[in-house]
């Protein structure tokens, strides 16, 4: 029997790397018959008040959140994992909380990180680099004109649209976790631990098995395989996370069964969402929680 999606708890708007404004995203969810939706833009809480206002007008519950990039540099893994951080709408009007959140988020992105990444890309792949793949050096403006909150997706767009590198494998050579130019984004887990444990906040590890999705697909994230994530999971547990994203388009049945068992073992809530970025390749409403699962989530959030 197919699960009936009641709430989609993983969606991105134009405030990070989604194609829909917060209002458009809420409208899409409403048109699909969803009763609740979370807006979880990458490393920003901008747009959440707008989303909540839009939800009130359109009659759909909006859970504010953000997807925080957590940086790791270990002998067995250098890169970022993602933490979905949900909180009650009242927290958006708590100046102490928003200041703490914005400070933590600012550590992981911004102009300094973009410039450092560009420098490394030019050093390895520019015309005078060790493996020249770019016809000219990349400049800050190539990324800044695409977004003020740049992610790997914007770098990939620049490579394809500005530098004419159309082959996805070549893009991965430049931007992948195994690239010599790779600099992980994100903040240190220690900087968000205080927020993770705050009352009214519920944090869940995002798409733990997406890096192990078999074959190609829009949901095969540039993330480590599940066995690497499981080695790092104890650090997230120690930090105080309370959830695990089980229902995700890039998780196979085997992945979901394993993650459910882990959630049960560690007394974690099950969460789920579509990771919506657009209306075609990564739409909203394709994954999420049933009504009973959502009620458990809401009870824990409050």
C-alpha positions in Angstrom: 0.0 0.0 0.0 1.4 3.4 -1.0 2.1 5.8 1.8 0.0 9.0 1.7 2.2 12.0 2.2 0.8 14.4 4.7 3.8 16.6 5.4 7.0 17.2 3.3 9.8 18.3 5.6 12.6 19.0 3.2 12.3 21.8 0.6 14.4 24.6 -0.8 13.3 28.1 -2.1 15.1 30.8 -4.1 16.6 31.9 -0.8 19.2 29.1 -1.3 19.3 26.9 -4.4 15.6 26.3 -5.2 13.7 27.6 -8.2 10.5 28.6 -6.3 10.0 31.6 -4.1 8.8 30.8 -0.6 5.2 31.8 -1.7 5.4 29.7 -4.8 6.7 26.7 -2.9 3.8 26.9 -0.4 1.4 27.2 -3.3 2.8 24.1 -5.0 2.5 22.1 -1.7 -1.1 23.3 -1.3 -2.0 22.3 -4.8 -0.8 18.8 -4.2 -3.0 18.4 -1.1 -0.2 18.5 1.4 -1.3 19.6 4.9 2.2 20.7 6.1 5.5 21.7 4.6 8.9 22.6 6.0 11.1 25.2 4.3 14.7 24.2 4.9 17.0 26.4 2.8 20.7 25.8 2.9 22.4 27.7 5.7 19.9 30.6 5.9 16.7 31.4 7.8 15.8 34.3 5.5 12.4 33.9 3.9 10.9 31.8 6.7 8.6 34.6 8.0 7.4 35.1 4.4 6.8 31.4 4.1 4.8 31.2 7.3 2.7 34.2 6.3 2.0 32.6 3.0 1.0 29.3 4.7 -1.5 31.2 6.9 -3.1 32.8 3.9 -3.2 29.5 1.9 -4.3 27.3 4.7 -1.2 25.0 5.0 1.0 24.6 8.0 4.6 25.8 7.5 7.4 24.5 9.7 10.4 26.8 9.7 13.9 25.3 9.4 17.2 25.3 7.7 19.6 22.7 6.3 22.9 23.3 8.0 26.2 22.2 6.4 28.5 20.6 8.9 32.1 20.4 7.9 34.3 17.3 8.6 38.0 16.8 7.8 39.0 13.3 8.8 41.5 10.7 7.5 38.5 8.7 6.1 36.4 11.7 5.0 36.8 15.3 4.0 33.5 17.1 3.2 30.1 18.1 4.6 27.1 16.3 6.0 23.8 18.1 6.4 21.6 18.6 9.4 18.0 19.6 9.1 17.2 21.9 11.9 13.5 22.6 12.6 12.1 25.0 15.2 8.8 26.5 16.2 7.7 29.7 14.5 8.0 31.6 17.7 11.8 31.1 17.6 12.0 33.5 14.6 11.0 36.3 16.9 13.6 35.4 19.5 16.5 37.8 18.8 18.9 35.7 20.8 18.1 32.6 18.9 18.2 34.2 15.5 21.5 35.9 16.3 23.0 32.6 17.4 21.7 30.8 14.4 22.9 33.4 11.9 26.4 33.4 13.5 26.6 29.6 13.2 25.4 29.7 9.6 27.8 32.5 8.6 30.8 30.4 9.6 30.2 27.9 6.9 29.6 30.0 3.8 30.1 33.5 2.5 32.4 35.4 0.2 35.6 34.3 1.9 34.8 30.6 1.3 33.8 31.3 -2.3 37.0 33.2 -3.0 39.1 30.4 -1.3 37.4 27.8 -3.4 37.9 29.8 -6.6 41.6 30.1 -5.8 42.0 26.4 -5.4 40.0 25.6 -8.6 42.3 28.0 -10.5 45.4 26.5 -8.9 44.6 23.0 -10.0 42.3 23.5 -13.1 43.0 27.0 -14.4 45.0 27.6 -17.6 48.2 27.5 -15.6 47.1 24.8 -13.2 48.4 21.3 -12.8 45.5 19.9 -14.8 44.2 22.7 -17.0 40.5 22.3 -17.7 39.4 25.9 -17.7 40.0 28.2 -20.7 40.6 31.1 -18.3 40.7 31.7 -14.6 37.5 31.6 -12.7 36.6 34.9 -11.0 34.5 35.8 -8.0 31.9 37.5 -10.2 31.2 34.3 -12.1 29.7 32.8 -8.9 28.4 36.0 -7.3 26.2 36.8 -10.3 24.4 33.4 -9.8 23.8 33.7 -6.1 24.8 35.6 -3.0 24.5 32.3 -1.1 26.6 30.1 -3.4 26.6 26.3 -3.2 28.2 23.6 -5.3 25.2 23.8 -7.6 26.1 27.4 -8.5 29.8 26.4 -9.2 28.5 23.6 -11.4 26.3 26.1 -13.3 29.3 28.4 -13.8 31.4 25.6 -15.2 28.7 24.6 -17.6 27.4 28.0 -18.6 30.5 30.2 -18.4 33.3 27.8 -19.1 31.5 25.4 -21.5 32.2 22.3 -19.5 29.1 20.3 -20.3 30.3 16.8 -19.2 29.0 15.9 -15.7 32.0 13.7 -15.1 34.4 16.6 -15.8 32.3 18.8 -13.5 32.7 16.2 -10.8 36.5 16.1 -11.3 36.6 19.8 -10.5 34.0 20.0 -7.7 33.7 16.5 -6.2 34.8 15.6 -2.7 37.8 13.7 -4.2 39.0 16.7 -6.2 42.4 18.1 -5.2 40.8 21.6 -5.2 38.0 20.6 -2.8 37.4 22.8 0.2 34.6 21.6 2.4 32.0 24.2 3.4 30.0 24.2 6.5 30.4 25.0 10.2 31.9 22.8 12.8 29.5 20.6 14.8 30.7 22.2 18.0 29.4 25.6 16.9 25.8 24.4 16.6 25.6 21.9 19.5 24.1 24.6 21.7 21.3 25.2 19.3 20.7 21.5 18.7 19.9 21.1 22.4 17.6 24.2 22.7 14.0 23.7 23.6 11.8 24.2 20.6 14.5 22.9 18.2 14.6 19.5 16.6 17.5 18.5 14.4 17.7 15.5 12.1 20.5 14.1 10.1 19.6 14.7 6.4 19.6 12.0 3.7 22.1 9.7 5.4 22.1 7.1 2.5 21.9 9.4 -0.5 25.6 8.9 -1.2 25.0 5.2 -1.6 22.1 5.5 -4.1 22.8 3.0 -6.9 23.2 4.3 -10.4 22.6 7.8 -11.6 19.8 10.1 -10.6 18.9 13.5 -9.5 18.9 12.4 -5.8 22.4 10.9 -5.8 23.9 13.6 -3.7 27.6 14.4 -3.8 27.9 12.8 -0.3 29.9 10.0 1.2 28.5 6.4 1.1 26.4 5.3 4.0 29.2 3.4 5.8 31.1 6.6 6.1 28.1 8.4 7.5 27.6 5.7 10.1 31.1 6.2 11.3 30.3 9.8 12.0 26.8 9.2 13.4 28.0 8.9 17.0 29.2 12.5 16.9 25.8 13.7 15.8 24.2 11.6 18.6 26.6 13.1 21.1 25.7 16.5 19.9 22.0 15.8 20.6 20.2 15.3 17.3 16.7 13.8 17.7 15.8 12.7 14.2 16.9 10.7 11.2 15.7 11.5 7.7 14.5 8.0 6.5 12.0 8.9 3.8 14.0 10.4 1.0 13.7 9.9 -2.8 17.3 8.8 -3.0 16.9 6.1 -0.3 16.3 2.5 -1.5 14.0 0.2 0.5 17.1 -1.5 2.0 18.4 1.9 3.1 15.1 2.8 4.7 14.9 -0.4 6.6 18.4 0.0 8.0 17.7 3.6 8.9 14.5 2.7 10.7 16.3 0.2 12.8 19.0 2.8 13.6 16.3 5.3 14.6 14.6 2.7 16.8 17.9 1.7 18.4 18.9 5.3 19.2 15.4 6.6 20.0 15.4 9.0 17.1 12.3 10.4 15.4 11.8 9.4 11.7 11.6 12.4 9.4 11.2 12.6 5.6 11.0 15.0 2.7 11.4 15.5 -1.0 14.4 17.8 -1.0 12.6 19.9 -3.5 14.6 22.2 -5.7 12.4 22.6 -8.8 9.2 21.4 -10.4 10.6 18.9 -12.8 13.7 17.0 -11.6 13.3 17.5 -7.9 9.6 18.4 -7.1 7.9 18.7 -3.8 5.4 16.2 -2.4 7.1 13.0 -3.6 8.3 12.1 -0.1 7.5 13.0 3.5 5.6 11.8 6.5 2.2 10.3 7.0 -0.3 12.1 9.2 0.5 9.9 12.3 4.3 10.3 11.7 3.9 14.0 11.4 1.9 14.2 14.7 4.8 12.5 16.5 7.2 15.0 14.9 5.0 18.0 15.9 4.7 16.7 19.5 8.5 16.4 19.8 9.1 19.9 18.2 6.9 21.6 20.8 
